[in-house]
Amino acid sequence: MYEPWRWICGTLVALTICANLTGCQTRSAARYTSVSQDASSEDRYVRALREQVFPDSSLQMVSYQERTALPPPKVRDIDALAPWPMSLDDAVQIALANSSVVRGTGGRVLAMPNTTATPLDPAIVQSDPNFGPDAALSAFDTRFETEMFWNGGGRSVGSSVPVGPFGVFSQPTTMATAGLGRTLVSGTQVTVGALGGYDSKLAQGPFAAYGATARHPLLRGGGAEFNRIAGPGAQPGNYRGIWIAQIETEKAHLDLELAVRDLVRDVSFTYWELSFAFRNLETKKAARDHARESWESERRRVAEQVSPRDFEAIARQQYYTADAAVQNAVSGTGPTPTGVYSTEIKLRSLLGLPTTDGRVIRPTTRPLEAQFVFDWHESLELATTRRIENRKQAANIQKRELELKAAQNLTRPQVDLVGEYRRLADDPGNQDPLFDQALQGWRIGVEIQRAIGNRREHAAVRNAELRLRREHALFEEQQQQLAADLRTAFTELDRAYGVTQSLAISREAAGVRLQAEAERHAAGEADIETLLQAQIRETEAATSYQRSLIDYNLAIVKVHFARGSLLDMLQIGFSESGPPDEILFSQRSQSVFAMGDDEGRAIVAERTPTSLR
């Protein structure tokens, strides 16, 4: 009678053992290609990385040589590089389009890659299997459970040990159970199920039963608000409800928005610095051309014995000093170089462009010269409501307030209202009234549990109160810091505009004096040293004016940054197209700086490069 069942069970056990023994061989093992010992260490390292095969990975190694196919340009090659006209809006769009990793200055992606933002971060937080919204909602999912056993050993006897979810009292020869259970948002646990089996001793044949249970918490753990905050069965200090998960997801969105804002700010700063680098280069080239003309003129005067030989040496020294200044303006010098090459490579890094491609980025957006006036009270209100730091801190406060509510709920005693019902299914073949009524019935009652002292629960409340006070203190300090930053930005804007007005007059006056000294020198009424001093002053005045104009535009960016309106000023918002798991940003329309793009492009197109000799 039992032989077929024993054969089936033995076969299942054997198949299970075989599957466990061979399971570790279902995935392909990693293969590592050997590297020749005669290659250089760098070649061996690159080749090993490229030839490794990583199991279950889509990692693709990008050749370093492919990203740096061209050597870096030399200082004297500045005019041989093809100009790449680029507006500020173009730079921002390129940076946003290449933002698979939201870049920043300082090479943070190398030093702290785990803190570098990517468009995937919100989706990663949202899909977290432990703390994400889906993980929180899974506590309210309906659960299905079923099992089936066959007892083939010896004789079955009655037992008081409960079997199955509804406490069936026997150990039948064959038994199957099935049930559904779910936790409601109020914390109520509901279970319904049924079982069936065959017992030749007690039931004298087949039997079936069904039933349901319900447990509703009246105090601790009860209520929709608590379960949305902490989740069913939450313990003090461990709150994983849907509201907490949604706040964490919102903070991940704010972190990404903050990283994009900082990227746009860095791109704007670097773009204007590159604009100044080119303007400074043009000024230095003009000064060098003036010095060359003066040197050649003085050489003729010395040859004609009109001027002494030391005047020619003074002019020659001035020319080579100006030529060195041009080279410094191209490459940059010092710990924080501001030359064309050094600034352009920073901009290329922020835009995600190759370090060298045979071109040089030429800014076409002309600096704004009109006066910008911002309302202080409006700006202060914007700073306190729209700055991302404030919005993130407000989310932290909201989270701490919810945690405090959950902690206070857990200090209450566990008082549960419990109800159960169970019944045997009708069995037309069994007319024994004693067995038919043995498992029919219901019960309802109250269960009360409470820890004496509640130390852990009271500690959780105290901890939540302290955390909430800390977040409020940080919020108040942030408000003060934002007001201070806004005031500093306003002061800088006012200073920068005033300086541009003064230096514009200074540059004009320096040009007038240079023209006068050149005429006097040509007439033989002034020596070369006076003319060279006038050239130096005119160059310094032009450089100072260009620097002040760039500082004024940087001040405009800083005010919008302090107001929390930088992304709006540049017309940047969420992109409606893109992969479903990525949050991308794009530029909806032209920014306020775009008014001078057409004129700037025309100037770049018409400018004839001056040779670096």
Legacy VTK file of the C-alpha trace (Angstrom):
# vtk DataFile Version 3.0
C-alpha trace
ASCII
DATASET POLYDATA
POINTS 613 float
0.000 0.000 0.000
2.797 2.409 0.851
5.318 1.326 -1.817
4.256 3.815 -4.570
4.357 6.761 -2.170
7.801 5.706 -0.910
9.093 5.453 -4.473
7.744 8.924 -5.363
9.208 10.532 -2.243
12.566 8.856 -2.815
12.672 10.128 -6.389
11.892 13.715 -5.276
14.613 13.604 -2.624
17.163 12.296 -5.129
16.307 15.019 -7.641
16.628 17.674 -4.947
20.070 16.424 -3.903
21.275 16.344 -7.513
20.035 19.868 -8.132
21.864 21.150 -5.058
25.085 19.388 -6.032
25.100 20.796 -9.586
23.572 24.191 -8.893
26.903 25.940 -8.434
27.831 25.022 -12.033
24.876 26.636 -13.779
26.588 30.017 -14.037
29.637 30.439 -16.235
32.845 30.867 -14.317
34.940 33.996 -14.774
37.736 33.671 -17.286
40.924 35.657 -16.904
43.195 35.961 -19.902
46.874 35.705 -19.188
49.085 38.682 -19.918
52.506 38.375 -21.490
55.331 39.132 -19.128
57.346 41.113 -21.661
54.826 43.964 -21.986
55.177 47.170 -20.016
53.383 47.446 -16.673
50.888 50.006 -17.977
50.094 47.941 -21.085
49.641 44.816 -18.956
47.274 46.648 -16.639
45.144 48.111 -19.436
45.122 44.801 -21.327
44.138 42.848 -18.234
41.228 45.181 -17.565
40.071 44.983 -21.151
40.356 41.198 -21.470
38.726 40.254 -18.174
35.271 38.750 -18.513
33.023 39.640 -15.595
30.123 37.197 -15.046
26.626 38.690 -15.298
27.962 42.178 -15.911
27.533 44.673 -18.741
30.724 46.556 -17.835
32.499 47.886 -20.899
36.059 49.116 -20.628
36.670 52.365 -22.528
40.129 52.703 -23.967
42.111 55.536 -22.461
43.803 56.061 -25.828
40.410 56.484 -27.492
39.497 59.362 -25.173
42.848 61.098 -25.627
43.610 60.327 -29.259
45.090 63.783 -29.889
47.991 65.203 -27.882
47.337 68.375 -25.894
47.905 71.531 -27.948
50.993 73.648 -27.454
50.921 77.302 -26.546
51.967 78.403 -30.027
49.180 76.290 -31.577
46.343 78.438 -30.243
45.602 79.995 -33.640
45.845 76.660 -35.468
42.951 75.218 -33.469
39.537 75.449 -35.096
37.237 77.689 -33.054
34.127 76.074 -31.615
31.620 78.890 -31.071
29.536 78.090 -28.003
26.976 80.131 -26.112
26.259 79.777 -22.422
22.956 78.086 -23.221
24.787 75.641 -25.498
27.234 74.816 -22.718
24.419 74.211 -20.240
22.553 71.991 -22.697
25.666 69.929 -23.417
26.353 69.522 -19.696
22.790 68.362 -19.051
22.811 66.015 -22.046
26.067 64.381 -20.890
25.021 64.088 -17.252
25.037 60.314 -16.853
27.158 61.375 -13.873
26.489 64.864 -12.516
29.964 66.312 -12.569
31.549 68.919 -10.375
34.805 70.742 -9.919
37.641 69.236 -7.927
37.538 65.680 -9.312
35.129 64.428 -6.647
34.215 61.447 -8.818
37.714 60.078 -8.162
38.013 60.954 -4.472
34.422 60.190 -3.405
32.604 58.253 -6.152
29.920 57.008 -3.761
28.783 60.575 -3.051
28.668 61.602 -6.712
25.110 62.135 -7.937
23.654 60.398 -10.988
20.184 60.539 -12.599
19.663 56.957 -11.382
19.873 57.846 -7.681
16.138 58.584 -7.131
15.189 55.327 -8.861
17.758 53.452 -6.759
16.290 54.857 -3.549
12.749 54.209 -4.720
13.492 50.595 -5.659
15.371 49.793 -2.442
14.019 46.389 -1.317
14.401 47.285 2.353
13.538 50.979 2.659
11.806 51.956 -0.599
8.079 52.663 -1.071
7.466 49.223 -2.577
9.173 47.622 0.414
6.904 49.618 2.724
3.758 48.713 0.795
4.731 45.041 0.673
3.776 44.790 4.353
0.136 45.174 3.237
0.317 42.603 0.443
-1.981 39.598 0.579
-0.059 36.445 1.480
-0.933 32.979 0.248
0.225 29.844 2.040
-0.415 26.219 1.248
1.119 22.894 2.209
0.455 19.183 1.814
1.801 16.285 3.866
1.400 12.551 3.823
2.171 10.537 6.918
3.289 7.091 5.947
5.002 5.927 9.119
3.121 3.647 11.497
-0.356 4.209 12.819
-1.842 7.676 13.140
-2.992 8.551 16.632
-4.826 11.547 18.043
-2.723 14.408 19.290
-3.320 17.674 21.070
-0.563 19.343 19.052
-2.255 21.865 16.702
-1.575 21.360 13.015
-2.205 24.072 10.400
-3.325 27.635 10.815
-6.641 26.774 12.419
-5.574 24.241 15.054
-6.820 20.967 13.597
-6.147 18.492 16.362
-5.088 15.302 14.577
-2.222 13.925 12.527
-4.055 12.566 9.516
-2.595 10.222 6.997
-2.972 12.870 4.275
-3.583 16.598 4.887
-3.535 19.772 2.733
-3.938 23.367 3.921
-4.419 26.663 2.075
-4.950 30.160 3.406
-4.871 33.878 2.627
-3.694 36.547 5.035
-3.378 40.300 4.878
-2.588 43.244 7.126
-4.906 46.199 6.590
-3.776 49.823 6.747
-5.420 50.121 10.167
-3.130 47.379 11.489
-5.826 44.707 11.494
-4.566 41.230 10.585
-7.100 39.098 8.715
-6.638 35.426 7.783
-8.970 33.011 6.010
-8.186 29.428 5.080
-9.228 25.832 4.752
-7.764 22.374 5.186
-8.669 18.904 4.109
-7.367 15.417 4.650
-7.989 11.748 5.162
-7.886 9.960 8.521
-9.130 6.419 8.896
-8.873 6.476 12.710
-10.524 9.633 14.035
-12.448 11.041 11.097
-13.030 7.589 9.629
-12.447 8.895 6.111
-11.975 12.229 4.346
-12.686 15.504 6.147
-12.438 19.285 5.514
-12.542 22.438 7.641
-12.451 26.197 7.074
-12.140 29.237 9.280
-11.066 32.849 9.712
-9.251 34.963 12.281
-9.003 38.720 12.828
-6.741 40.681 15.167
-7.210 44.438 15.509
-4.817 46.576 17.616
-6.701 49.127 19.693
-3.729 51.078 21.112
-0.140 50.183 20.228
0.346 49.679 16.507
-3.218 50.669 15.691
-4.497 53.293 13.303
-3.875 54.140 9.667
-1.548 57.032 10.527
0.831 54.876 12.555
0.980 52.119 9.958
1.637 54.629 7.181
4.481 56.090 9.248
6.133 53.015 10.746
4.551 50.020 9.061
2.938 46.969 10.685
4.875 45.405 13.536
7.272 48.348 13.849
9.719 48.420 16.748
11.015 51.538 18.546
13.549 53.378 16.403
12.826 51.295 13.296
10.185 53.004 11.171
9.670 51.814 7.595
6.226 53.049 6.628
5.189 54.386 3.251
5.292 58.025 4.395
8.898 57.688 5.577
9.833 55.951 2.322
8.188 58.705 0.270
10.119 61.372 2.176
13.394 59.557 1.518
12.529 59.351 -2.179
11.726 63.062 -2.207
15.087 63.794 -0.575
16.807 61.751 -3.288
15.078 63.925 -5.902
16.220 67.055 -4.057
19.792 65.750 -3.867
19.791 65.259 -7.625
18.284 68.703 -8.187
20.931 70.202 -5.918
23.700 68.435 -7.837
22.289 69.688 -11.146
22.042 73.211 -9.758
25.671 73.097 -8.629
26.682 71.725 -12.030
24.900 74.577 -13.808
26.517 77.094 -11.458
29.984 75.624 -12.084
29.381 75.605 -15.841
28.279 79.250 -15.725
31.282 80.292 -13.631
33.749 78.399 -15.822
32.132 79.688 -19.010
32.514 83.309 -17.924
36.072 82.646 -16.771
36.829 81.237 -20.221
35.248 84.321 -21.752
37.569 86.481 -19.662
40.543 84.297 -20.616
39.921 84.991 -24.310
39.319 88.691 -23.717
42.481 88.845 -21.647
44.344 87.027 -24.430
43.122 89.533 -27.019
44.194 92.397 -24.769
47.620 90.850 -24.255
47.971 90.308 -28.008
47.120 93.941 -28.671
49.696 95.025 -26.082
52.291 92.799 -27.703
51.507 94.268 -31.128
51.918 97.785 -29.740
55.211 96.762 -28.143
56.414 95.270 -31.433
55.590 98.475 -33.308
57.394 100.533 -30.679
60.426 98.244 -30.792
60.642 98.398 -34.592
60.220 102.160 -34.522
62.943 102.517 -31.931
65.279 100.272 -33.922
64.898 102.597 -36.886
65.499 105.639 -34.706
68.653 104.055 -33.284
69.832 103.218 -36.793
69.241 106.823 -37.768
71.113 107.860 -34.594
68.070 109.750 -33.365
67.692 107.728 -30.149
70.299 106.168 -27.879
70.831 102.395 -27.956
69.428 101.834 -24.465
66.016 103.059 -25.666
65.983 100.182 -28.169
66.814 97.777 -25.329
63.912 99.163 -23.271
61.523 98.630 -26.192
62.898 95.144 -26.843
62.480 94.212 -23.181
58.889 95.490 -23.287
58.085 93.368 -26.357
59.369 90.097 -24.939
57.655 90.801 -21.633
54.409 91.275 -23.564
55.081 88.083 -25.538
55.538 86.141 -22.279
52.262 87.624 -21.030
50.533 86.297 -24.158
51.889 82.797 -23.520
50.735 82.964 -19.908
47.309 84.122 -21.095
47.093 81.093 -23.386
48.148 78.423 -20.909
47.728 79.990 -17.484
50.181 80.062 -14.626
50.231 79.755 -10.866
48.326 77.426 -8.511
44.967 78.583 -9.928
45.663 79.209 -13.617
43.152 81.302 -15.550
44.541 80.897 -19.069
42.587 79.766 -22.108
43.842 76.175 -22.055
43.514 75.665 -18.301
40.012 77.141 -18.178
38.835 75.369 -21.318
39.860 71.960 -19.969
37.809 72.680 -16.835
34.810 73.524 -18.985
35.312 70.417 -21.111
35.413 68.280 -17.971
32.148 69.784 -16.744
30.520 69.278 -20.140
31.712 65.678 -20.450
33.679 66.412 -23.629
36.981 64.874 -24.759
40.002 66.675 -23.400
41.342 67.322 -26.904
39.588 67.216 -30.272
41.499 69.720 -32.408
39.156 72.572 -31.502
39.034 75.263 -28.875
35.771 76.400 -27.305
35.129 80.094 -27.987
32.429 81.715 -25.829
29.974 83.706 -27.934
27.651 85.022 -25.231
28.583 88.626 -24.572
28.621 89.716 -20.929
25.603 91.691 -19.799
26.309 95.362 -19.168
22.839 96.608 -18.180
22.111 97.152 -14.518
20.119 94.417 -12.788
18.028 95.406 -9.771
16.456 92.773 -7.493
13.861 93.396 -4.810
15.327 92.492 -1.422
12.144 91.307 0.290
11.070 89.211 -2.678
14.538 87.700 -2.942
14.625 86.908 0.777
11.259 85.166 0.566
12.417 83.168 -2.434
15.627 82.189 -0.674
13.772 80.901 2.383
11.194 78.938 0.399
12.867 77.799 -2.822
16.459 77.066 -1.893
16.978 73.324 -2.220
18.842 73.165 1.087
15.796 74.585 2.877
13.405 72.235 1.123
15.543 69.255 2.039
15.761 70.374 5.659
11.979 70.831 5.736
11.672 67.214 4.573
13.982 66.148 7.414
11.786 67.999 9.918
8.674 66.346 8.523
10.333 62.945 8.825
11.341 63.570 12.455
7.829 64.722 13.329
6.379 61.516 11.923
8.960 59.439 13.790
7.997 61.180 17.034
4.339 60.316 16.475
5.253 56.683 15.856
7.465 56.550 18.949
4.668 57.973 21.104
2.267 55.349 19.778
4.640 52.539 20.742
4.600 53.625 24.402
0.987 52.456 24.668
0.140 48.922 25.834
-0.562 46.218 23.287
-4.346 45.793 23.407
-5.686 43.600 20.605
-9.260 42.653 19.846
-9.183 39.037 18.616
-11.897 37.046 16.876
-11.809 33.489 15.474
-14.288 31.259 13.684
-13.877 27.677 12.417
-16.132 24.956 11.166
-16.034 21.515 9.578
-17.321 21.252 6.043
-20.410 19.176 5.477
-19.662 15.471 4.999
-22.657 13.565 3.642
-20.866 10.263 4.188
-20.303 10.805 7.911
-23.449 10.898 10.074
-21.710 10.890 13.483
-23.023 14.046 15.252
-20.185 13.949 17.797
-17.495 14.281 15.129
-19.561 16.683 13.024
-19.746 19.228 15.858
-16.292 18.726 17.368
-14.529 21.625 15.602
-17.381 24.054 15.069
-17.339 27.260 17.049
-16.046 30.801 17.473
-14.393 32.931 20.062
-13.815 36.642 20.633
-11.702 38.353 23.239
-9.047 40.883 24.141
-5.300 40.344 24.575
-3.253 42.827 26.613
0.553 42.967 26.768
2.828 45.617 28.202
6.451 45.762 29.259
6.936 46.904 32.850
8.839 50.192 32.690
8.780 50.630 28.898
12.418 51.733 28.928
13.055 51.128 25.250
9.867 52.874 24.157
10.481 55.938 26.358
14.078 56.110 25.111
12.758 56.091 21.538
10.450 59.017 22.315
13.291 60.955 23.914
15.555 60.216 20.969
12.895 61.323 18.480
12.351 64.572 20.400
16.080 65.320 20.407
16.382 64.597 16.703
13.438 66.880 15.966
14.955 69.687 18.050
18.235 69.245 16.204
16.560 69.511 12.798
14.703 72.663 13.881
17.971 74.203 15.110
19.649 73.380 11.804
16.718 74.886 9.923
16.957 78.153 11.864
20.708 78.323 11.281
20.186 77.654 7.591
17.710 80.521 7.431
20.287 82.891 8.897
23.017 81.607 6.595
20.799 81.989 3.538
20.004 85.576 4.504
23.723 86.277 4.959
24.547 84.700 1.594
21.831 86.738 -0.107
23.083 89.961 1.452
26.635 89.149 0.348
25.399 88.484 -3.191
23.490 91.781 -3.256
26.553 93.672 -2.053
28.760 91.979 -4.629
26.296 92.800 -7.420
26.214 96.468 -6.437
30.009 96.622 -6.156
30.612 94.841 -9.463
28.289 97.144 -11.390
29.816 100.274 -9.872
33.327 99.050 -10.662
32.413 98.389 -14.302
31.219 101.981 -14.655
34.383 103.388 -13.109
36.761 101.145 -15.024
35.004 101.893 -18.312
35.927 105.553 -17.831
39.424 104.554 -16.713
39.936 102.469 -19.856
38.763 105.324 -22.042
41.143 107.736 -20.326
44.049 105.304 -20.679
43.323 105.014 -24.396
43.326 108.795 -24.787
46.668 109.083 -23.046
48.178 106.265 -25.136
47.093 108.001 -28.317
48.597 111.274 -27.144
51.895 109.695 -26.110
52.112 107.871 -29.446
51.645 111.146 -31.314
54.245 112.936 -29.190
56.714 110.089 -29.659
56.178 110.133 -33.414
56.819 113.886 -33.404
59.976 113.415 -31.359
58.565 115.263 -28.366
58.638 112.246 -25.980
60.988 109.341 -25.428
60.097 105.690 -25.796
59.921 105.011 -22.070
56.963 107.355 -21.633
55.148 105.673 -24.523
55.797 102.205 -23.113
54.439 103.261 -19.722
51.288 104.503 -21.448
50.946 101.164 -23.226
51.277 99.290 -19.937
48.642 101.491 -18.304
46.259 101.051 -21.220
46.685 97.258 -21.101
46.088 97.176 -17.359
43.007 99.388 -17.710
41.557 97.197 -20.476
42.238 94.005 -18.508
40.709 95.464 -15.347
37.591 96.522 -17.228
37.158 93.094 -18.822
37.661 91.468 -15.418
35.059 93.750 -13.825
32.564 92.978 -16.585
32.970 89.238 -16.030
32.732 89.746 -12.263
29.452 91.585 -12.795
27.978 88.671 -14.747
29.266 86.244 -12.116
27.558 88.417 -9.503
24.257 88.066 -11.390
24.636 84.281 -11.289
25.472 84.419 -7.572
22.345 86.453 -6.795
20.132 83.952 -8.612
21.948 81.137 -6.824
21.320 82.761 -3.437
17.677 83.445 -4.337
17.102 79.826 -5.339
16.115 80.888 -8.873
19.220 79.837 -10.813
17.537 76.945 -12.641
14.536 79.128 -13.461
16.774 81.920 -14.731
18.472 79.479 -17.106
15.081 77.913 -18.024
16.051 74.444 -16.772
13.485 71.860 -15.754
12.769 68.140 -15.760
13.037 66.468 -19.137
9.899 64.695 -20.336
11.838 62.260 -22.507
14.423 59.736 -21.455
14.780 56.328 -19.843
12.055 55.518 -17.292
14.538 54.948 -14.465
16.458 58.198 -15.009
15.498 61.742 -14.060
16.978 64.090 -16.630
17.046 67.867 -16.821
16.862 69.982 -19.963
16.677 73.624 -20.997
13.150 74.612 -22.013
13.951 77.951 -23.665
16.640 80.602 -23.922
18.053 82.125 -20.768
18.467 85.792 -19.934
22.074 85.635 -21.159
21.007 84.630 -24.687
20.276 88.221 -25.762
23.902 88.746 -26.826
24.540 85.382 -28.500
24.003 86.467 -32.121
26.304 89.449 -31.790
28.915 87.325 -30.048
28.840 84.658 -32.772
29.330 87.329 -35.433
32.344 88.713 -33.589
33.935 85.255 -33.280
33.294 84.500 -36.968
34.799 87.797 -38.168
37.819 87.830 -35.865
41.079 87.174 -37.704
43.541 85.258 -35.521
46.823 86.945 -34.734
49.863 84.734 -35.152
51.912 83.855 -32.092
55.453 84.584 -33.140
LINES 1 614
613 0 1 2 3 4 5 6 7 8 9 10 11 12 13 14 15 16 17 18 19 20 21 22 23 24 25 26 27 28 29 30 31 32 33 34 35 36 37 38 39 40 41 42 43 44 45 46 47 48 49 50 51 52 53 54 55 56 57 58 59 60 61 62 63 64 65 66 67 68 69 70 71 72 73 74 75 76 77 78 79 80 81 82 83 84 85 86 87 88 89 90 91 92 93 94 95 96 97 98 99 100 101 102 103 104 105 106 107 108 109 110 111 112 113 114 115 116 117 118 119 120 121 122 123 124 125 126 127 128 129 130 131 132 133 134 135 136 137 138 139 140 141 142 143 144 145 146 147 148 149 150 151 152 153 154 155 156 157 158 159 160 161 162 163 164 165 166 167 168 169 170 171 172 173 174 175 176 177 178 179 180 181 182 183 184 185 186 187 188 189 190 191 192 193 194 195 196 197 198 199 200 201 202 203 204 205 206 207 208 209 210 211 212 213 214 215 216 217 218 219 220 221 222 223 224 225 226 227 228 229 230 231 232 233 234 235 236 237 238 239 240 241 242 243 244 245 246 247 248 249 250 251 252 253 254 255 256 257 258 259 260 261 262 263 264 265 266 267 268 269 270 271 272 273 274 275 276 277 278 279 280 281 282 283 284 285 286 287 288 289 290 291 292 293 294 295 296 297 298 299 300 301 302 303 304 305 306 307 308 309 310 311 312 313 314 315 316 317 318 319 320 321 322 323 324 325 326 327 328 329 330 331 332 333 334 335 336 337 338 339 340 341 342 343 344 345 346 347 348 349 350 351 352 353 354 355 356 357 358 359 360 361 362 363 364 365 366 367 368 369 370 371 372 373 374 375 376 377 378 379 380 381 382 383 384 385 386 387 388 389 390 391 392 393 394 395 396 397 398 399 400 401 402 403 404 405 406 407 408 409 410 411 412 413 414 415 416 417 418 419 420 421 422 423 424 425 426 427 428 429 430 431 432 433 434 435 436 437 438 439 440 441 442 443 444 445 446 447 448 449 450 451 452 453 454 455 456 457 458 459 460 461 462 463 464 465 466 467 468 469 470 471 472 473 474 475 476 477 478 479 480 481 482 483 484 485 486 487 488 489 490 491 492 493 494 495 496 497 498 499 500 501 502 503 504 505 506 507 508 509 510 511 512 513 514 515 516 517 518 519 520 521 522 523 524 525 526 527 528 529 530 531 532 533 534 535 536 537 538 539 540 541 542 543 544 545 546 547 548 549 550 551 552 553 554 555 556 557 558 559 560 561 562 563 564 565 566 567 568 569 570 571 572 573 574 575 576 577 578 579 580 581 582 583 584 585 586 587 588 589 590 591 592 593 594 595 596 597 598 599 600 601 602 603 604 605 606 607 608 609 610 611 612
